[in-house]
Amino acid sequence: MARQKGIIKVVGTLDGINFYTRLGEPLMRMAGGGFTSEAIKTKESMVRVRENGNEFKYCMAGVKQFKMSLQPFIHQFKDTLLHQRLVQLFTQIKVFDTVSVRGERTVGNGLLSEAGKALLRGYVLTSGNNLTTVLRQGFLAEWEADGFRITTFDLAMVRFPKGATHVSLEACYLIYDFISHTYVLEKSMPEVFSKKDEATPLTLGVNTLPNVEGTKIMVVHLCFLQAVNGSMYPMKEVTSRVFEVVYVG
């Protein structure tokens, strides 16, 4: 129990009720219910709890390493809910693992299915709009050296936020092994355009594609910039970045 500015905050168990905080919101629920560690390990009625716990453990490990693989991009923006959102996403993807028994389903096997791939493809890791909404023009994403392309990149179509003078785009070509949680990543060079530039072809390619076993994932990072005294500064607004999965194979 804690006191702050005349307000008493209760955390723990009081009169058979558990008090806790989730996402900054105070919550409470009845204590007990038979969910002791010993019961979970031994009771036949808890078999589903054990299975769910085992799969959740694998999902948590996958989220941690998946975020690590994309750290060159993720460290550029703050989203306190990203980890929780990815846990939810991975939990949904592993349901499409049809080759493993319940309790041993994995995200990697879930991504072998088209339904699993569809959940990850188009997923926006940042908060806000997706690439299609911001670019307002079509793009092509394929697993090849110049896999992300816009045939004629029309800057006049791009939805620039107030104050932005330029936009930067880069792509990462990631192969992630959801079993061993190992990965290889190649990044394209950032391409920077002024909002006043004429329409031009855009390619976000790499010299060499990663070539290891695992799930092929391409993620594109778009960032709006402001030119001040000849230097470029990223816009600080949350909606000034888009980090989106554009290919899963």
N, C-alpha and C positions, 0 to 999 in steps of 0.2 A: 504494500500500500504506500503510495507516494502523495505528497502534498505540494501543489504548485500554485502560487498566487491565489490562495484561498480555495482551490479546487482539489478535492481528493481523488486520486487516480488509483483504482483497485486493479491489481494484477496478481493472479493466483486463484486459490480456491477459498470461498467463504460461504459457510452454510450450505455446502453441497452444490455450489454453483462455480463453474470455472469462468474467471474473468480474464480476457486477453485482448490484444490489439492486432488487427489485420488491415494492412494498407492504410494505417493511420486512423482506423475507425474502431472505437471500443465495442467489443462484442461479449456475449456471455452465453453459456450453455450448461445444461445439467452435468454434473460430474459423474464419473463412474461409467456404468454401462457394460462392465465386464471386460473392457479392452485393456487388460493388463498384458505386459510383455510375455508372461508365462502362458496366458490363455491364447495369445496370438500364435505362439510357437507350437502349442500342443493340441488345442481343441479342434475337433473335426469341423465344428461349425464355423471356425475361423479360416478355413482353407482359402476362401476367396480373398480374405484380407491379406493372407500370406502371398498369394499370387499377385495381387495388386501391388503390394509393397515391393516385391521383387522386381516387377516391371517398372515401377516408379523409380527405383534405385538406378536402373539402367538408363531411364530417360534423363534423370538428373545428371548422371555422368556424361551423357551425350551432349546435353545443353551446355555444360561447363566447358567442354573441349571445343564444341562448335563455336561458341563465343570466342574462345581463345584463337581459333583459326582465322577469325575475321577481325581480330583485334586492331590491325592497322587501320581499319575503318571505324570500328565501334568506339574506339577511344576518343574519336572526334565529336561525339555527341553523347548527351546524358539522357538516359531513360530508365528511371527506377523500376519500371514495370516490364522491361524487356525480358529479363530472366524468367519472370512468371509467365509471360506470354509465350515464350519459347517452350517452357515445360508443358503448357497446355497444348501447344501445337504438336510437340513430339508425342504426347500421350494420345492424341487423336490419330497420328500417323501409324503408331505401332499396332493399332487395332486392325489395320489392313495387312498385318503379317498373318498369312494363311498357311505358312509352312511350319510354324512352331506351336507347341501346346500352350495353353493358357498358363501364364506365370513365367513364360520364357520368351514371349513375343518381344521383338526389337524394332527400333526405328529403321534400321538398315533393311530388314526384311519387309517392313511395311512400304519402303520406298521402291521395292521391286514391282509393286502394283501401280497401275495408272492412277488409281484413286489416291494412293499415298503421295505420288509425285504431284498430283494436282493440288494437294493441300500446301505443299512447299513452294511450288511454282507460283509466282506472283505475290509471294508473301512480302510485306513491307516491314522491315525491322525498325524503321523510324516511325515517329508519330506524325500522322498527316496524310497527304495525298500520295498516290502512286505515280509512276513515271508517265503513264498514259495521260493522266489528268494534268500533269505539269507540262509535259512536252507538247501535248495536243497534236501529235502526229505519230504515225506508226513506226515501229522498229522491228528488226529481225534479230533473233538470238539463237545461234547454232553453236555446237561444240566443234569449233575449228579455230585456226590461228587468228582470223579476223571475224570472229563469230558474232560480235554485236555491231549492227550496221543500221544507219539511216541513209537511204539512198540520196535524199536531198534534205539536209537539215535546215529547216526554215526558222531562223531565230525570231522572226516576227510572230510565229505561232506560239512560242514559249510563254508561259504565264510567269513573268518575272514579278517577284514581290517588290513592294515599294522600297526604293533606295538601292536596289541591286543594279549593277552595271554589267556584270559578266556572269557566265555560268560555266562551271567545270564539270566534266564527266570522266569517269574512269571505270574500268571493269576488273573484277578479279575472277580468275578461272581456278576453281577449287575442286580437288578430288578428296573426298572425306570418307574414311572407312569407319562406319558406325559400329563395327565390331571391336576393332582394336583402338578406336578413337585416335587414329593417326591421320595426317593430312599433308597435302602438298598444295602450295598456293603460288600462282603467278599473277602479277598485276600488270595492267596496261599502263602506258604513260598517260597522265591526265591531259585532256584536251580542253582548252579554255577558249571561250567565244565571247565577244562583245554582243550586247543586245542590238547593236547597230550593224553587225556583220551581215553580209549578203548570204543567201542560201548556199550551202556547200555540202558535199558528201561527208559523212561522219563514220569512222571506223575505230572501234576500241579493241585493238588486237594485241597479241603477245608474240614474241619471237619463237617461243617453244611452249607447247601445251604440256601440262603435267601428264605423266604417263605411269600411273600406278593403279592398283586395284582399289575400287571404291565407287562412291556415288559422285557423278560429275555435276557440279553446281556452279552456275555463273551468277554473280551478283554485281549490279551496277550502282555506283555511288554518284549522285548528282548533288552539287553544292553551289548555291548562289553566292556571288562575291560582290564586293563594293570597291571600286578603285578610288583611292585617296592619295593625292600627291605622288602618283606614279606607282604606288604599292597596292596589292590586292589583299583584302581582308574578308574572311568568311562572314556572312551574315549571321547574327546571333539568334534570330528567331527560330523556334523549333521547326517551323514549316519551311525553313530555308534549305533543308537537306532531304533527299530521298535516297534510301538504301534498300534496294528491292532485289529479290531473287527472280531472275528472268529466264533461267534455264535449269532443268533438272533431268538428268539422263543416266 
